[in-house]
Amino acid sequence: MKDKYIAKIKKLLRLARGTSSPEEAANAIAKAQAYMRQHGISENDAELFDIQEAASAGAPSDASTPPRYMHILCDLVCKAFGVECYISGEYRASGSLKRHVRFYGSDSRPEIAAYAFDVLSRQMMAERKKYQDKHCKRCGPSTRVARGDQFCEGWVFGARDVIAVYDVSPEEKSRLELYRKNLHSTKGLRDGDMRTAKACRGAEFAATAGFIAGKNARLHQGVNGQSNRPLALGRV
């Protein structure tokens, strides 16, 4: 029942924001406030329901402590599409952990961000494997992993250099912060730990190669792959 009144309040608030008539705006706000008082709904409650969530299909790492490059990739995508995110996970029947990243924000941007994250993750990991196959032929397993992690850290910094940051309004930033606080209180969300790439022989070369490769990061328009036209990583 509460959702029904929240929907009405949202409709009135949208009307107040969209009308050019001061009288109509004042009337809509008064009605919205009356609904809120009558049904015990705060302005924060109503605003929370303007935020959408969308999950990535996967993640570049399923580790219990996600690598630093995954955190940076999350931040890159959030800035590019004007959203925020948190890393989640679920256990498979086998008992192994499956990671996802859940993006939240306004309109369809979380869904697009989740799609972009998956695309960029695949590009990064494909480039990582290509680098390892070429430059880690004689490396032991630990050095191969360390160089791969260094490459990925370089890759995300390179990709971050070519994105355009989405301009989020102060009002939307407030709603996103409110939603984040709600996640902390209702889902026990907390700031997670991350694993930095280990130092190794050839680390600087690997990071530099990753940085150069990351500058060629590309996305394509269409969440379901309907178009091959390039899609910018963000907008000003």
Secondary structure, DSSP 4 states (H G I P E B T S, - for coil): -HHHHHHHHHHHHHHHHH-S-HHHHHHHHHHHHHHHHHHT--HHHHHHTT-EEEE-S--S---SS-BHHHHHHHHHHHHHHT-EEEEEEEE-TTS-EEEEEEEEESTTHHHHHHHHHHHHHHHHHHHHHHHHHHH-TT--HHHHHHHHHHHHHHHHHHHHHTPPPP---HHHHHHHHHHHHHHHHHH---PPP-BPPPP-TTHHHHHHHHHHHHTT--EES-TTS---SEE-S---
